[in-house]
Amino acid sequence: MDLHQKITKLKKQKNAVILAHYYQVPEIQEVADYVGDSLGLSQKAAETDAEIIVFAGVHFMAETAKILNPNKKVLLPDLMAGCSLADSCPPDAFKKLVDAHPDHTVITYVNCSAEVKALSDIICTSSNAEKIVNSVPKDVPIIFAPDKNLGKYIQKKTGREMLLWDGACIVHEAFSIDKLLKLYKEHPGSKIIAHPESESHILETATYVGSTAGMIDYVKKHPSEKFIVATEAGILHKMQQEVPQAVLIPAPAEEDNTCACSECAFMKMNTLQKLYDCLLNETPQIEVSEEIRKKAILPIQRMLELSK
């Protein structure tokens, strides 16, 4: 049997489910039970009846699954698969900001640690951030963390002034505006679609701005067109599967690299071999202390309720 077949067999034997983010390598997406964005993955993690959850993504995603499923084994193929955005918001520093503004509602993007979630009132994803912000009464001030680019975009969409944490995703900040505009000229009639973690000058060029799931849905509505896609290049696999006739071009990164696109080194740390090994050996497991979990689950549940 090849690795794909071995994983499929093990999954059935162990009553395991494999959840994968759109940014994972294609061979992992192919063996997953569900491929989605952060909101979809959170929803799937909340409703699964599997005994083992293998999270093919990064650390904060697996932590979220563990917070929602304290009595299940949650595995991450590579424990070193972190997140530059989550790392940009250390819990101790964030706590000082929260303590200094006790009258503020704290909304944190799901791309953060369990400790930061435990300091929050509501969690959001790029799919529902606008809805979450609008759920807060207009006379209540808001702290929004950790992504300043998503925060600025949501401020513009909602008209709300928010106190923004100064964090960012290195992948989405790597896009080159000069190279993007040059690429656009080379492909007349194309549409730029972008993730809101990108910088403002990138978003201003886009016909559509939205979450990874939102970008796929947008392309599905315009199946015969040409798109320059400004997010992590892993999304192109699922997007092309969903809309085979669309022409998809990855937006260029500032630094030259082998694919002339922007890739998340953390997301790509997971491999099919590591996925098989972690399911076989049921390690490495994700653990969250019960004290943190009890605090962190409340803002996650608020998000899931508001997202129904």
C-alpha positions as CSV (number, residue, x, y, z in Angstrom):
1,M,0.0,0.0,0.0
2,D,1.1,3.6,-0.6
3,L,1.0,6.2,2.2
4,H,-2.4,7.5,1.1
5,Q,-3.9,4.0,1.4
6,K,-2.1,3.3,4.7
7,I,-3.5,6.6,6.1
8,T,-7.0,5.8,4.9
9,K,-6.9,2.3,6.5
10,L,-5.5,3.6,9.8
11,K,-8.1,6.4,9.9
12,K,-10.9,3.8,9.8
13,Q,-9.2,1.5,12.3
14,K,-8.7,4.3,14.9
15,N,-11.9,6.3,14.3
16,A,-9.9,9.3,13.3
17,V,-10.8,12.4,11.2
18,I,-8.2,14.4,9.3
19,L,-8.9,18.1,9.0
20,A,-6.7,20.1,6.6
21,H,-6.3,23.7,5.8
22,Y,-6.4,25.0,2.3
23,Y,-2.7,25.9,2.6
24,Q,-1.5,22.3,3.1
25,V,0.4,20.5,0.3
26,P,-2.0,18.8,-2.2
27,E,-1.3,15.2,-1.2
28,I,-2.4,16.1,2.4
29,Q,-5.6,17.8,1.1
30,E,-6.3,14.7,-1.0
31,V,-6.3,12.3,2.0
32,A,-8.2,14.7,4.4
33,D,-11.8,14.2,5.4
34,Y,-12.4,18.0,5.3
35,V,-10.4,20.8,3.7
36,G,-11.4,24.3,4.7
37,D,-10.6,27.7,6.2
38,S,-10.3,28.5,9.9
39,L,-14.0,29.0,10.5
40,G,-15.0,25.8,8.6
41,L,-12.3,23.8,10.4
42,S,-13.4,25.1,13.8
43,Q,-17.0,24.1,13.0
44,K,-15.9,20.7,11.9
45,A,-13.8,20.2,15.0
46,A,-16.8,21.2,17.2
47,E,-19.1,18.7,15.6
48,T,-17.0,15.6,15.0
49,D,-17.7,12.3,16.7
50,A,-14.2,10.9,15.9
51,E,-12.0,9.8,18.8
52,I,-8.9,11.2,17.2
53,I,-8.5,14.5,15.3
54,V,-5.5,14.8,13.1
55,F,-5.1,18.5,12.4
56,A,-3.1,19.1,9.2
57,G,-2.5,22.8,9.7
58,V,-0.6,24.9,12.3
59,H,-0.3,24.8,16.0
60,F,-3.1,27.4,16.9
61,M,-5.6,25.5,14.7
62,A,-4.9,22.2,16.5
63,E,-5.1,24.0,19.9
64,T,-8.5,25.3,18.9
65,A,-9.6,21.8,18.1
66,K,-8.3,20.6,21.5
67,I,-10.1,23.4,23.3
68,L,-13.4,22.2,21.7
69,N,-12.6,18.5,22.3
70,P,-10.9,18.1,25.6
71,N,-11.6,14.4,25.9
72,K,-10.3,13.5,22.4
73,K,-6.8,13.1,21.1
74,V,-5.7,16.0,18.9
75,L,-2.6,15.3,16.8
76,L,-0.4,17.7,14.8
77,P,1.9,16.1,12.3
78,D,4.8,18.5,13.2
79,L,4.7,20.4,16.5
80,M,7.0,23.0,15.0
81,A,4.3,24.1,12.6
82,G,3.7,27.5,14.1
83,C,2.4,30.8,12.9
84,S,4.2,34.1,12.5
85,L,0.9,36.0,13.2
86,A,0.3,34.1,16.4
87,D,3.9,34.6,17.4
88,S,3.5,38.4,17.0
89,C,1.1,38.5,20.0
90,P,2.8,37.2,23.1
91,P,0.2,36.5,25.9
92,D,2.0,38.5,28.6
93,A,2.3,41.6,26.5
94,F,-1.3,41.3,25.3
95,K,-2.6,40.9,28.8
96,K,-1.0,44.3,29.7
97,L,-3.0,45.9,26.9
98,V,-6.2,44.2,27.9
99,D,-5.8,45.1,31.5
100,A,-5.1,48.7,30.6
101,H,-8.4,49.0,28.7
102,P,-11.0,47.2,30.9
103,D,-13.9,48.9,29.2
104,H,-13.0,47.4,25.8
105,T,-14.5,44.3,24.2
106,V,-11.6,42.1,23.1
107,I,-12.0,40.5,19.7
108,T,-9.1,38.3,18.6
109,Y,-8.5,36.7,15.3
110,V,-8.4,32.9,15.5
111,N,-4.7,33.0,14.5
112,C,-3.5,33.3,18.1
113,S,-2.4,31.1,21.0
114,A,-4.8,29.5,23.4
115,E,-3.5,31.9,26.1
116,V,-4.5,34.9,24.0
117,K,-7.9,33.4,23.3
118,A,-8.3,33.0,27.0
119,L,-7.9,36.8,27.4
120,S,-10.6,37.5,24.7
121,D,-14.3,38.2,24.7
122,I,-15.0,36.9,21.1
123,I,-12.9,35.1,18.5
124,C,-13.3,35.8,14.8
125,T,-12.0,34.5,11.5
126,S,-11.5,36.4,8.2
127,S,-14.9,34.9,7.2
128,N,-16.9,36.4,10.0
129,A,-14.8,39.3,11.4
130,E,-17.1,42.0,10.0
131,K,-20.2,40.2,11.5
132,I,-18.4,39.8,14.8
133,V,-17.4,43.4,15.0
134,N,-20.9,44.6,14.1
135,S,-22.3,42.4,16.9
136,V,-20.6,44.7,19.5
137,P,-22.8,47.8,20.4
138,K,-21.4,50.9,18.7
139,D,-20.9,52.7,22.0
140,V,-18.5,49.9,23.3
141,P,-14.8,50.3,22.3
142,I,-13.0,47.4,20.8
143,I,-9.5,45.9,21.0
144,F,-8.8,44.0,17.8
145,A,-5.8,41.6,17.7
146,P,-3.4,40.4,16.5
147,D,-3.6,41.2,12.7
148,K,-3.4,44.9,12.0
149,N,-4.1,44.5,8.3
150,L,-7.3,42.6,8.9
151,G,-8.2,45.1,11.6
152,K,-7.7,48.0,9.2
153,Y,-9.8,46.3,6.6
154,I,-12.6,45.7,9.0
155,Q,-12.4,49.2,10.4
156,K,-13.0,50.4,6.8
157,K,-15.8,48.0,6.2
158,T,-17.7,48.8,9.5
159,G,-16.7,52.4,10.2
160,R,-15.7,51.3,13.7
161,E,-12.6,52.7,15.3
162,M,-10.7,49.9,17.0
163,L,-7.5,49.7,19.1
164,L,-5.3,47.5,16.9
165,W,-2.5,45.2,18.0
166,D,0.5,45.6,15.8
167,G,0.8,42.0,14.4
168,A,1.0,40.6,10.9
169,C,1.4,37.5,8.8
170,I,4.8,37.4,7.1
171,V,3.3,35.5,4.2
172,H,0.6,38.0,3.4
173,E,2.9,40.9,3.9
174,A,5.4,39.4,1.4
175,F,3.4,40.4,-1.7
176,S,5.1,42.9,-4.0
177,I,2.8,45.7,-5.2
178,D,5.2,46.5,-8.1
179,K,5.3,42.8,-9.2
180,L,1.6,42.5,-8.8
181,L,0.8,45.5,-11.0
182,K,3.3,44.2,-13.6
183,L,1.7,40.8,-13.6
184,Y,-1.7,42.4,-13.9
185,K,-0.6,44.3,-17.0
186,E,0.7,41.0,-18.5
187,H,-2.7,39.5,-18.0
188,P,-5.3,42.0,-19.2
189,G,-8.8,41.3,-18.1
190,S,-7.7,39.3,-15.1
191,K,-9.2,40.0,-11.6
192,I,-7.1,40.3,-8.4
193,I,-8.6,38.5,-5.4
194,A,-6.9,39.0,-2.0
195,H,-7.0,37.8,1.6
196,P,-7.6,40.6,4.1
197,E,-4.4,39.8,6.0
198,S,-2.6,41.5,3.1
199,E,-1.5,45.1,3.3
200,S,-3.8,47.9,2.4
201,H,-2.1,48.7,-0.9
202,I,-2.6,45.1,-2.1
203,L,-6.2,45.1,-1.0
204,E,-6.9,48.4,-2.9
205,T,-6.0,46.6,-6.2
206,A,-8.4,43.7,-5.6
207,T,-11.8,43.1,-7.2
208,Y,-12.7,40.8,-4.3
209,V,-11.3,40.6,-0.7
210,G,-12.2,37.7,1.5
211,S,-11.3,34.6,3.4
212,T,-9.9,31.6,1.7
213,A,-13.3,30.0,1.5
214,G,-14.8,33.3,0.3
215,M,-12.1,33.5,-2.5
216,I,-13.0,30.0,-3.7
217,D,-16.7,30.8,-3.7
218,Y,-16.0,34.0,-5.7
219,V,-14.1,32.1,-8.3
220,K,-16.9,29.5,-8.6
221,K,-19.3,32.4,-9.4
222,H,-17.0,33.5,-12.3
223,P,-15.7,30.2,-13.6
224,S,-14.5,31.2,-17.0
225,E,-12.3,34.2,-15.9
226,K,-8.7,34.7,-15.1
227,F,-7.6,35.5,-11.5
228,I,-4.4,36.7,-9.8
229,V,-4.7,35.1,-6.3
230,A,-3.1,37.1,-3.4
231,T,-3.0,34.6,-0.6
232,E,-0.8,31.5,0.3
233,A,-0.4,29.5,-2.8
234,G,-1.7,26.3,-1.3
235,I,-5.2,27.5,-2.0
236,L,-4.7,27.0,-5.7
237,H,-5.0,23.2,-5.5
238,K,-8.6,23.2,-4.1
239,M,-9.6,26.3,-6.2
240,Q,-8.5,24.6,-9.4
241,Q,-10.3,21.4,-8.5
242,E,-13.5,23.4,-7.8
243,V,-13.2,25.5,-10.9
244,P,-11.1,23.6,-13.5
245,Q,-11.8,26.1,-16.3
246,A,-10.6,29.2,-14.4
247,V,-7.1,30.5,-15.1
248,L,-5.3,30.9,-11.7
249,I,-2.1,32.9,-11.2
250,P,-0.4,33.2,-7.8
251,A,0.4,36.7,-6.8
252,P,4.2,37.4,-6.7
253,A,6.2,37.7,-3.5
254,E,8.8,40.4,-3.0
255,E,11.6,37.9,-2.7
256,D,12.3,35.6,-5.7
257,N,11.7,32.0,-4.9
258,T,11.1,28.8,-6.8
259,C,7.4,29.3,-7.4
260,A,7.3,33.1,-7.7
261,C,4.5,33.0,-5.1
262,S,4.0,33.4,-1.4
263,E,4.1,30.2,0.7
264,C,3.9,29.6,4.4
265,A,6.9,27.6,5.5
266,F,5.1,26.6,8.7
267,M,2.1,25.1,6.7
268,K,4.5,23.2,4.5
269,M,6.2,21.6,7.5
270,N,3.5,18.9,7.5
271,T,4.1,16.1,5.0
272,L,2.2,13.0,4.1
273,Q,4.9,10.9,5.9
274,K,4.6,12.9,9.1
275,L,0.8,12.6,8.9
276,Y,1.0,8.9,8.6
277,D,3.6,8.6,11.5
278,C,1.5,10.8,13.8
279,L,-1.6,8.8,13.2
280,L,0.2,5.5,13.6
281,N,2.0,6.5,16.8
282,E,-0.7,8.9,18.0
283,T,1.9,11.6,18.7
284,P,2.6,14.5,18.9
285,Q,-0.5,15.3,20.9
286,I,-1.7,18.8,21.5
287,E,-2.4,19.6,25.2
288,V,-4.1,22.7,26.7
289,S,-4.3,23.2,30.4
290,E,-7.8,23.0,31.8
291,E,-7.6,26.5,33.3
292,I,-6.7,28.0,29.9
293,R,-9.2,25.8,28.1
294,K,-12.2,26.8,30.2
295,K,-11.5,30.5,29.5
296,A,-10.6,30.1,25.9
297,I,-13.7,28.0,24.9
298,L,-16.1,30.8,25.9
299,P,-15.0,33.3,23.1
300,I,-14.8,30.4,20.6
301,Q,-18.3,29.3,21.4
302,R,-19.5,32.9,21.1
303,M,-18.0,33.0,17.6
304,L,-19.6,29.7,16.6
305,E,-23.0,30.9,17.9
306,L,-22.7,34.2,15.9
307,S,-21.6,32.3,12.8
308,K,-24.6,30.0,12.5
